Amino acid sequence: ISNRKTSDDNIVHFYFRFSSEQSSEGECANALKEARALDVPRTISTTHGDIENADFWDDNDELLQQARKEWGKEHVGLYRFDEEFISEFLDPKVKEALEQKSTARMKSVVRTTEKEGVFKIKMFNEKFVDSILDELSFQEKSKIPMRRPNGMNRYGCILNELGFEEFLKGLSDRLLKPIAQILFSRRVSVQDLTTEYGFVVQYHPASDVNLAEHADASAITANICLLPSKEDAPLFFKNVREIGETTHDVEPVKVALDIPGEVVFHLGQHIHGVSNVTSSRSNMVVWLMGDYGYVRVAPYDEHEILANQLSFEKNYGW
């Protein structure tokens, strides 16, 4: 995420909520002052960018963590996925399915899309979207440097580095992993979904305007709309990448993700991208994968699927 402005001084690079409001400096503790004074290297690469300037971020990790503790949090309830969060921020139908741990009810809120293997769920309400955008804006006002979200997107943030570990763990264990098993029982087991990685990406004509087609470093991806762009369905999908199969290029199929709080679920190895945008766009993304980043790319055999389903029921109670 960049704090710099474009030639139009009214445009500030953060989740594209444009405001002339300036954060108050006040009295700052030492770590906060030191973090703000760091000479942050430029973010340039749009491929393999996860290792770009890695030494800088590793060397300053402890300082940045301490600075964030000194800065604090505004919407504290967003940082944990507990009963209060579920009651306050989940869509009522999803909340009901979660509370009942009902596969049938969860299936009833899942919608298919124009592309086979890609699904939608209206998961979060408007209050969650407004609150998370406010919280991210609050964190940006700290002027503490934030590392790029992944190897391709240059603008956004890594949620774990902002303290959202408990939220991500609860969301994944109680909701995303059971949904993954419901939608992709042939492709995932408990062992394939032990780890989660969450981040926010942003697009804007003055920064990143698109995302080249790619497969994610995940078994399952949940892509949550926070701020939709004005364009008609810039998100597109092609084919699923599998080991041992010859990849044939196919025509991209557009999938709309334009309702705040809506989630698109897909296999991480389903090749996809984002077409050029001419307006602001922001998404929260959660990757699910195995231990140490392991990603299975082949479907399970028929005799393994039932065992996987029983294992999910034992571990998650659905």
C-alpha positions as CSV (number, residue, x, y, z in Angstrom):
1,I,0.0,0.0,0.0
2,S,1.4,3.4,-0.9
3,N,0.8,6.6,0.9
4,R,1.8,8.7,-2.1
5,K,-0.7,10.8,-3.9
6,T,-1.3,11.1,-7.6
7,S,-1.1,14.4,-9.4
8,D,-4.6,15.0,-8.2
9,D,-4.0,15.6,-4.5
10,N,-7.5,14.6,-3.6
11,I,-6.8,10.9,-4.5
12,V,-5.1,8.9,-1.7
13,H,-4.1,5.3,-2.3
14,F,-6.1,3.4,0.3
15,Y,-9.2,1.4,-0.5
16,F,-10.1,4.4,-2.6
17,R,-12.2,6.2,0.0
18,F,-11.2,9.7,-1.1
19,S,-10.9,12.2,1.7
20,S,-8.9,15.3,2.6
21,E,-8.9,14.2,6.2
22,Q,-5.4,14.0,7.7
23,S,-4.5,11.8,10.7
24,S,-3.4,13.5,13.8
25,E,0.3,13.0,14.7
26,G,0.1,13.8,18.4
27,E,2.5,12.2,20.7
28,C,4.0,8.9,19.3
29,A,5.8,6.1,21.1
30,N,9.3,5.3,19.8
31,A,8.4,2.3,17.7
32,L,5.7,4.2,15.9
33,K,8.1,7.1,15.1
34,E,10.8,4.8,13.9
35,A,8.4,2.8,11.7
36,R,7.1,6.0,10.1
37,A,10.7,7.1,9.4
38,L,11.7,4.0,7.6
39,D,12.9,4.4,4.0
40,V,10.5,2.0,2.4
41,P,11.7,0.4,-0.9
42,R,9.5,0.8,-3.9
43,T,7.1,-1.9,-4.9
44,I,7.6,-2.6,-8.6
45,S,7.4,-6.3,-9.7
46,T,4.1,-7.8,-10.8
47,T,5.5,-11.4,-10.9
48,H,7.3,-13.1,-8.0
49,G,6.8,-9.9,-6.0
50,D,6.5,-11.9,-2.8
51,I,10.3,-12.0,-2.5
52,E,10.7,-8.4,-3.6
53,N,12.5,-6.4,-0.9
54,A,12.2,-9.4,1.5
55,D,15.2,-8.4,3.5
56,F,13.7,-5.0,4.4
57,W,10.5,-6.5,5.6
58,D,12.2,-9.4,7.5
59,D,14.7,-7.0,9.2
60,N,12.0,-4.6,10.3
61,D,9.3,-7.1,11.2
62,E,9.6,-6.7,15.0
63,L,9.7,-2.9,14.8
64,L,6.5,-2.9,12.6
65,Q,4.7,-5.3,14.9
66,Q,5.5,-3.1,17.9
67,A,4.4,0.1,16.1
68,R,1.1,-1.5,15.3
69,K,0.5,-2.4,18.9
70,E,1.2,1.3,19.8
71,W,-1.2,2.5,17.2
72,G,-4.0,0.2,18.2
73,K,-7.3,-0.9,16.7
74,E,-10.6,0.9,16.0
75,H,-13.1,-1.9,15.4
76,V,-11.8,-4.5,17.8
77,G,-14.7,-6.9,17.1
78,L,-13.4,-7.5,13.6
79,Y,-10.3,-9.2,14.8
80,R,-12.0,-12.3,16.1
81,F,-14.6,-14.7,14.6
82,D,-16.8,-15.4,17.7
83,E,-20.5,-15.5,18.4
84,E,-20.7,-11.7,18.6
85,F,-19.1,-11.4,15.2
86,I,-21.4,-14.1,13.7
87,S,-24.5,-12.3,15.1
88,E,-23.4,-8.8,14.0
89,F,-21.7,-9.3,10.6
90,L,-22.9,-12.5,8.8
91,D,-25.8,-12.7,6.3
92,P,-28.8,-14.2,8.2
93,K,-29.1,-17.2,5.9
94,V,-25.4,-18.0,6.3
95,K,-25.6,-17.4,10.0
96,E,-28.5,-19.9,10.3
97,A,-26.7,-22.6,8.3
98,L,-23.6,-22.1,10.4
99,E,-25.4,-22.3,13.7
100,Q,-27.3,-25.4,12.7
101,K,-24.2,-26.9,10.9
102,S,-26.6,-27.8,8.2
103,T,-25.1,-28.8,4.8
104,A,-28.5,-28.6,3.2
105,R,-29.1,-25.0,4.4
106,M,-25.6,-24.0,3.3
107,K,-26.2,-25.5,-0.2
108,S,-29.4,-23.5,-0.4
109,V,-27.5,-20.2,-0.2
110,V,-24.8,-21.2,-2.8
111,R,-25.3,-20.0,-6.3
112,T,-23.7,-21.2,-9.4
113,T,-22.1,-18.8,-11.9
114,E,-21.5,-18.5,-15.6
115,K,-18.4,-20.7,-15.1
116,E,-18.6,-24.3,-14.0
117,G,-16.8,-24.9,-10.8
118,V,-17.1,-21.2,-9.6
119,F,-19.7,-20.5,-6.9
120,K,-21.1,-17.5,-5.1
121,I,-22.4,-16.9,-1.5
122,K,-23.7,-13.7,0.0
123,M,-21.8,-14.2,3.3
124,F,-21.3,-10.8,5.0
125,N,-23.7,-7.9,5.6
126,E,-23.2,-4.2,4.8
127,K,-22.2,-3.4,8.3
128,F,-19.2,-5.8,8.0
129,V,-18.1,-4.2,4.7
130,D,-18.3,-0.7,6.1
131,S,-16.5,-1.6,9.3
132,I,-13.6,-3.5,7.6
133,L,-13.1,-0.6,5.2
134,D,-13.1,1.8,8.1
135,E,-10.6,-0.3,10.0
136,L,-8.3,-0.6,7.1
137,S,-8.4,3.2,6.6
138,F,-7.7,3.6,10.3
139,Q,-4.6,1.4,9.9
140,E,-3.5,3.3,6.8
141,K,-3.6,6.6,8.8
142,S,-0.9,5.2,11.1
143,K,1.6,5.6,8.3
144,I,3.2,2.3,9.3
145,P,4.6,0.7,6.2
146,M,2.5,-2.3,4.9
147,R,3.9,-5.1,2.8
148,R,2.4,-5.9,-0.6
149,P,-0.3,-8.6,-0.4
150,N,1.1,-11.2,-2.7
151,G,3.5,-11.8,-5.6
152,M,1.3,-10.1,-8.3
153,N,-0.8,-7.4,-6.6
154,R,1.3,-4.4,-5.5
155,Y,-1.4,-2.5,-3.6
156,G,-3.2,-3.8,-0.5
157,C,-2.2,-5.5,2.8
158,I,-1.5,-8.8,4.5
159,L,-4.2,-9.3,7.1
160,N,-2.0,-11.4,9.4
161,E,0.4,-8.6,9.7
162,L,-2.4,-6.3,10.9
163,G,-3.4,-8.7,13.7
164,F,-6.3,-10.6,12.0
165,E,-5.0,-14.1,12.7
166,E,-7.8,-15.0,15.1
167,F,-10.4,-13.7,12.6
168,L,-8.9,-15.7,9.7
169,K,-8.5,-18.9,11.8
170,G,-12.1,-18.8,13.0
171,L,-13.6,-17.8,9.6
172,S,-11.7,-20.6,7.9
173,D,-12.3,-23.4,10.5
174,R,-16.0,-22.6,11.1
175,L,-17.2,-21.5,7.7
176,L,-14.8,-21.6,4.7
177,K,-13.4,-25.1,5.2
178,P,-16.9,-26.7,5.6
179,I,-18.1,-24.8,2.5
180,A,-15.0,-26.0,0.6
181,Q,-15.9,-29.6,1.4
182,I,-19.5,-29.1,0.3
183,L,-18.5,-27.6,-3.0
184,F,-15.3,-29.4,-3.8
185,S,-15.5,-32.8,-2.2
186,R,-13.6,-34.5,-5.0
187,R,-10.7,-32.1,-4.7
188,V,-10.0,-31.4,-1.0
189,S,-9.5,-33.3,2.3
190,V,-8.9,-32.1,5.8
191,Q,-5.1,-32.3,5.2
192,D,-5.4,-30.0,2.2
193,L,-6.9,-27.1,4.2
194,T,-4.9,-26.8,7.4
195,T,-3.5,-23.3,6.7
196,E,-5.0,-20.0,5.8
197,Y,-3.5,-16.8,4.3
198,G,-5.6,-13.6,4.1
199,F,-5.0,-10.3,2.3
200,V,-6.7,-7.4,0.7
201,V,-6.0,-6.2,-2.8
202,Q,-7.0,-3.0,-4.5
203,Y,-7.2,-1.8,-8.1
204,H,-7.3,1.7,-9.4
205,P,-6.4,3.5,-12.7
206,A,-3.5,5.2,-10.8
207,S,-2.1,2.0,-9.5
208,D,-2.8,-1.6,-10.5
209,V,-5.4,-1.7,-13.2
210,N,-5.6,-5.5,-13.9
211,L,-4.3,-8.9,-12.9
212,A,-2.8,-11.3,-15.4
213,E,-4.3,-14.7,-15.7
214,H,-2.8,-17.1,-13.1
215,A,-3.4,-19.9,-10.6
216,D,-3.3,-19.2,-6.9
217,A,-0.9,-20.7,-4.4
218,S,-3.9,-22.3,-2.7
219,A,-6.2,-25.4,-2.8
220,I,-9.3,-23.2,-2.4
221,T,-9.7,-19.4,-2.8
222,A,-12.5,-17.3,-1.3
223,N,-12.7,-13.9,-2.9
224,I,-14.8,-11.4,-1.0
225,C,-16.1,-8.2,-2.6
226,L,-15.5,-5.1,-0.4
227,L,-15.6,-2.3,-3.0
228,P,-16.9,-3.2,-6.5
229,S,-15.7,-1.5,-9.6
230,K,-18.0,0.2,-12.1
231,E,-16.9,-2.2,-14.9
232,D,-19.1,-5.2,-15.9
233,A,-17.5,-8.3,-14.4
234,P,-13.7,-7.7,-14.7
235,L,-13.1,-11.1,-13.0
236,F,-12.7,-13.9,-15.5
237,F,-12.0,-17.6,-15.4
238,K,-10.5,-20.1,-17.9
239,N,-9.6,-23.8,-17.2
240,V,-8.5,-25.7,-14.2
241,R,-4.8,-26.6,-14.1
242,E,-4.1,-30.3,-13.3
243,I,-1.0,-32.5,-13.2
244,G,-0.5,-34.8,-16.2
245,E,-3.0,-33.1,-18.4
246,T,-2.2,-31.0,-21.4
247,T,-3.4,-27.4,-20.9
248,H,-5.5,-26.1,-23.7
249,D,-6.3,-22.4,-23.8
250,V,-10.0,-21.6,-23.6
251,E,-12.0,-18.5,-23.9
252,P,-12.3,-16.6,-20.6
253,V,-15.7,-16.5,-18.9
254,K,-16.6,-13.4,-16.9
255,V,-18.0,-13.8,-13.4
256,A,-19.6,-10.8,-11.7
257,L,-18.4,-10.0,-8.2
258,D,-20.1,-6.7,-7.6
259,I,-22.1,-7.0,-4.4
260,P,-20.3,-6.0,-1.2
261,G,-20.1,-8.9,1.2
262,E,-20.5,-11.5,-1.6
263,V,-17.9,-14.3,-1.9
264,V,-16.7,-16.1,-5.0
265,F,-15.4,-19.6,-4.2
266,H,-13.1,-21.5,-6.6
267,L,-10.3,-24.0,-6.8
268,G,-6.9,-22.2,-6.4
269,Q,-5.7,-24.0,-9.6
270,H,-8.6,-22.6,-11.6
271,I,-6.9,-20.1,-13.9
272,H,-8.3,-16.6,-13.6
273,G,-7.5,-12.9,-13.7
274,V,-8.9,-9.4,-13.6
275,S,-9.5,-7.3,-16.8
276,N,-8.6,-3.6,-16.9
277,V,-10.6,-1.4,-14.5
278,T,-11.2,2.3,-14.9
279,S,-12.5,2.8,-11.3
280,S,-11.7,1.7,-7.8
281,R,-12.0,-2.0,-6.7
282,S,-11.1,-3.7,-3.5
283,N,-11.4,-7.3,-2.4
284,M,-10.5,-9.5,0.6
285,V,-9.0,-12.8,-0.4
286,V,-8.5,-15.9,1.8
287,W,-6.3,-18.8,0.5
288,L,-6.7,-22.2,2.0
289,M,-3.8,-24.7,1.7
290,G,-2.1,-27.6,3.4
291,D,0.9,-27.5,5.8
292,Y,3.9,-25.5,4.7
293,G,1.9,-24.2,1.7
294,Y,1.2,-27.6,0.2
295,V,-1.4,-27.4,-2.7
296,R,-2.9,-30.5,-4.1
297,V,-3.8,-30.2,-7.8
298,A,-5.3,-33.6,-8.6
299,P,-8.7,-34.9,-7.8
300,Y,-9.2,-37.8,-5.3
301,D,-10.2,-41.2,-6.4
302,E,-13.8,-42.3,-5.8
303,H,-12.9,-44.6,-2.9
304,E,-11.1,-41.7,-1.2
305,I,-14.0,-39.2,-1.4
306,L,-16.2,-40.8,1.3
307,A,-13.3,-41.1,3.7
308,N,-12.6,-37.4,3.1
309,Q,-16.2,-36.5,3.9
310,L,-16.2,-38.6,7.1
311,S,-13.0,-36.9,8.2
312,F,-14.5,-33.5,7.6
313,E,-17.6,-34.4,9.7
314,K,-15.3,-35.6,12.5
315,N,-13.1,-32.5,12.5
316,Y,-15.7,-29.8,11.8
317,G,-19.0,-31.3,13.0
318,W,-20.9,-30.8,9.8
